[in-house]
Amino acid sequence: MSAQIIELNGVPAFAVVPVAEWHALLARLEEVQDIADAKSARESETFPAEFADRLLSGESPLRVWREYRGLTLQTLAETCGVTRQMLSMIEHGKAKPSADLLGKLAGALDCDMDDLHV
């Protein structure tokens, strides 16, 4: 690579490169970003079709997530510091969780609060 270094007050401040080399650098950077994005996507959690189908059918998101994570009502309730009955009421649409409880549920289920849109 050929570059012209321009100094400002005796210190290198700018590098001037031919346009063709600049475009080649940009292309390489885009490739590196694409590779990083692909690696990140591979590490993201994926969900089976049954999981999505249950949510799309209108089933309680809390129940779908809880069962997907393999938790009982009792275990999730103990983790979040509420009663099993309270979680059952939330799953059946008879109660709404507070923002604090919703945050605890999302943390316990390793999902976003928005994913539980109860």
Buried (B, 14 or more C-beta within 10 A) or exposed (E): EEEEEEEEEEEEEEEEBEEEEEEEEEEEEEEEEEEEEEEEEEEEEEEEEEBEEBBEEEEBBBBBBBBBEEBEBEBBBBBBEBEBEBBBBBBEEEBEBEEEBBBBBBEBBEBEBEBBEB
